Amino acid sequence: MTQNDPARGPFTDEAALEMALATPDDALRADLAKTSGDLIILGVGGKMGPSLARLARNTLADDRKVIAVARFSESGLREALEQDGIETIATDLLDRDAVAALPDAENVLFMAGRKFGSSGAEHLTWAMNGLCPALVAERYASSRIIAFSTGCVYPFWPVNAESGPTEEVAPNPPPGDYAWSCVARERMFEHMSVVHNTPGRLFRLNYAIDVRYGVLHDLAQKVLAGDPIDVSMGHVTLIWQRDANARALRSLAHTTTPTSPINVTGADVIAVRDIVEAFAKRFDKPVNIVGEEAPTAWLNDASASMKLFGALTVSLEDMIDWQADWLMRGGRSLDKPTHFEARDGKY
């Protein structure tokens, strides 16, 4: 890619960022050309969903619909997606009749889920992450289903190991309703896939970022503000949001029957301390690091997806540079902290 590639930063404004996130490459075009039919995205209203929908629309032929489904509680999102040629449906995915009434589509991306606010409303988290997948998997039993999941289904992993957990490691997260409800989500899709021979993938992702949210955004903001930075959760794996979304869409051409997990993240385990020091250098700010790095973290070995999809298009250095530039420009934040540092499973 050249420096003038529209898929790359730094970004002068949010329109340039959105264009970058929605620009397909040849590999994505080639894989989606192997599939047929319309695409429906369930739970499009999150941090990744709108850019994924636009990326899909910019990749698929005009005669293939992209349908975005959510409650659409965010003002203006539904109208913005429709202006970009994406059909929208406002619905509650916990409503069995509403799910049954959704249109047919050969391709399904399931992005719905609940994490933050789980403490004190655990029943809703389990319903959203367990019951909702069962309803969707039953409704779309004849489709291809890519179900967004998380590396948090794995146990905490030694940071000094040669790699993180691969797909062969059985889900067994630390205590906490969120992570265990994510295991339930996977089991519902797995069960329905076995019963109905539904092709799919369990898309175990951590952590996707763009410059408006994510691990880098959270850490950079703290460095700028001079806030203390706890490094107890001392290591992470990261992936640029467009790379993550492209891999999700490309997975439609690489499903298995029954469905099976695929880990998606960056190639390297990154020390939080190193990230903080990189931002301190770019901002010319001192840092206030507290705590000591735990010997384990939520990690993820993505070597299988790297072999399948090839190398990532955006490096860690690029992501740090773009993030620092965005905040120094006064770029907008989504104000959705990741709380990646939580080790007690409470969100």
N, C-alpha and C positions, 0 to 999 in steps of 0.2 A: 504493500500500500504506500502511496505517496503522501507527502506532508499535507497536500491539498485534498486528500480523500475526505468526503463529507461524513464518513463514519468515524472520524477521529477528532479529538480535541486539540488544544483547549477550545472552550466554547464561549463565544461572545455573549450569548444570551440563551434563554430557555428554548427558543425556536430552533437554534442551532443544535442544542443538545437533543431535542426531540427528533430532529432530522437524522442525527448520528445514530440514535438508538433504533431508528426505523429503516435504516439503509441495509438492504440484503446484500450478501456476497454471492459469488458463483457457487460455492459449496451448498449454501442453503437453497438456492434456486434449483440446483441439480437434484437434491434429495426430495424436495417437495414436488418436483415434476414426476417423481416415481409414484406419487400417491394420486388419488382421484377424489372427487367429491368436495362437499362443503366442509367448513371448519367452524365448530362452535367452541367458544371459550367461556367456561363457567367460573364465575368469581373474578371477573375482569377488573374489579374496582380497586385492587390492591396496588402496591408500589410498582410491581412489574407488569401488571396486566395491560394497561393502556398502550405501553410501548410495544408489547408483544403483539397486540392486535394490529397495530399499525405496521409492524414488521411483516406480519402475515399478509396483510392487505397489499403491501408493496411487493410481495413475492409471488402470490398466487395469481393465476389468470383471472381476468375480469369476470368470466362466467362461473367462477367458484366463490360462493358467498363466504364472508367472514362474519360470524354472528357473535356478539358480545352480550353476556348475561351477567347481571348483578342486581343488587338493590338500587344502585345509583344514588347513594346518599350524598355523594360529593357534588356540589352545585356545578353545573356546566359540563361535567364529564360526558354525559350521554350525548349532548348536542355536539360536542367536539368530535367524538368518535363518528357520529353520523356524517358530519361534514367531511370526514376522511374516507367515506365510502364503506363504513362498517355498520351493519345492521345491529340494532340493540333491542334487548328485551329486559324489562325490569321485572324481577320476580324474587321470591323467597325460596331458596334451594332447600329449605327444611320443610316446605309444603309439598307433600306427596303428589297432590293433584296438579300443582303448578309444574313440578318436574315432569310429570307424565305428559303435560300439554306442550312441552318444548318441542321445537321442530326436529325432524330427523337430520342427522349429519354423519357422514362416514368417519369424520375425524373429530375427536374431542380432546380438548386440553382442560383438565380440572385444576383450578387454581384456588378454589375456595378453602378457607380454613380459619381457625381462630387460635390466637396465641396470647396477645396482650389483653389483660382483664380477666384472665383465667382464674386467678386467685379470688375466691369468693363467689365465682359463678362457674364452678367446675362442670356442672351438669350441662351448661351450654357449650362449653369447650368440647366435651365428649360427644354431644349431639352433632355439632358442626364438623368435627373431625372423624366421627364414626358413623352416625346415622346418615348424614348427608351423602357420603361416598357410597353407602349401600343403595340409597335411592337412585343416585346417578348411574352407578354401575349396572343396576337392573334395567333402568330406562334405556341405556345405550349399550346393551349387551351385544349388539351386532356391529358395533363401531370399533375403531381403534381408539384406545384411551391412554393418553399420557397424563398420569396423576402426579402433580407436584407433591413432593415429600421433603424430607429434611435429613441431613446428617445427624440430627439430634436423636434419631432412633438408635444410633450406636452408643455403646458405653463410652465414658471418658477414656481417652487413649493416651498411652505414654508419649510425651513429646519428643523423647530421645529415640523412639523406635525408627526403623528404617523407612516406614511409611505409615499412613493412617489405616483405618479399617477398610478392607475391600468389601465388595458385594457379598462375598462368601461368609462374612462375619454376621452372626445372627443378631437381630435387634435385641437390645437389652440395655436401655438407657438408665441413667441415674433416676432417683425418685423424682416425681413431679407429674402432675396431671397432663401438662402440655405434651411432653415427650411421649408418654405412654398412649395418649390419645392419637398421636401421629402413627404409632404402631398399629392402633386399631384401624385408622384410615387405610393403611397399606393392606391389612388383613381383609378388609371388606372388598377392596378391589381385587385382591388375590383370590378370595373365595368365589366371587362372581365370575372371574376370568376362568377359573377351573370348571365351574358349573356350566358356563355358557360358551366356553372356548373363545373368549374375547381376547384379541391381541392387545398388548399394551406394554407400558413401562412404568415403573415406580421411580420417579425422577428425584433422587436424593441430592438436594442442593444445599450448599453453604459456602460462603455467604455471598450473595449477589449484591452489587453496589452500583449506584450512579452518584453523581456529585451532589444530589439533593438529599441523600439518605445513605445509611450504611455504616459499616465499621469504620472506614476511613473518615467519613464525614463526622461521626461522633467524636473520634479521637482528635481530628483537626480542630473542631470547635473548642474542645477543652484546652488544647494548646494555645489557641488564640486568646481564650478567656483567662488563661492562667489558672484554671481549675486543677485540683489534684487528679491524677490518673492512676487508678488501681490496676496493677498488672497481674493480679492473682490468676485471672484467665489470661495466661501470658502468651498464647499462641493461637493463630487462626489460619484458615485458608480462605482465599477470596477469588472472585471472578467478576469481571465487568458485566453489567446487566445485559448488554446486547449479545455478548458471547453466550451467556446463560440462556437467553430467550431463543437464540438461533439453535442452540443444542436441543432445546425442548421441541421446537418445530421440526428439526431434522430427525428427532426420535420417532416421528410418525412413520418414517421410512425404515425404521429399524426396530420394530416391535417384535415381541416373542409371544408365543401361546403355550402355556399360560404366561401372564405378565411376569416381569422380573425386574429387579432393581438395577439402576444404573447411577453411579456416583458422578456428580458434576461439581467441579470447583477448580481452583487454580492448581498448578503443578507443585507448588512449594508450600511448606509449613513456615509461616512468617511469625517472627517474634513481635509482640505488641510493642515492646520497648524500642525495637528498631524503627517501627512505624512512627512512634512518637518523636524519636530523635530526628527522623527525616523531616517531619513537619516543623520541628523547632528550628532546624537549619533553614528551611525555606521561609519561615516567618520571622527569623531572627529573634526568637523568643526563648526565654528559659522554660524548663519544664519541671513540674512537681510530681515525680513518680512516687507512689506509695505502694506498700505491699511487696510480696515476693511471688515470683512465678510458681504456680502449682506444677507438679510433675506430669499432670495430665490435662487434656483439653478435648473439646469436641472437634475432632478432625475427620478427614474424609480422603481416601485414596482414589483419585479420579483417573488412574492410568488406563483403565479399560475404555472410558469414554474418550480419552486422548487418542488412543489407538483407533477408535471408531471414527472420530470426528476430526482428528488432527489437532495441531497446536492452537492455542488461543490467539486471538488477534490483538489483544491489548495486554501489555506487561504491567507488573506491579509498579514500576517506576513511572510509566505513563499515568496510571491511575492516581498515584500520589501527586504528580505534577498537575494533573487536571483538577484534582480536588483542591489543592492549595490555591491555584489560580482562580477557581470558582469562588471560594470564600473571600479572597482578597478583592475580587470584583464586587462583592456584596450580593452574590447569587442567592436565589431563593432556597430555603430549606423546607422540606416537607414536615418538619417537626415531629418525626416519628422515630425516636431513638430505638436502636436495635436491642439494647440490654444484652448484648452478646456476652458481657462479663458475668452474668448471673450463673452461679454454680449450684444453686439450691433448687432449681426447677420451678421457681415461683415467678410468675409474670403478671 
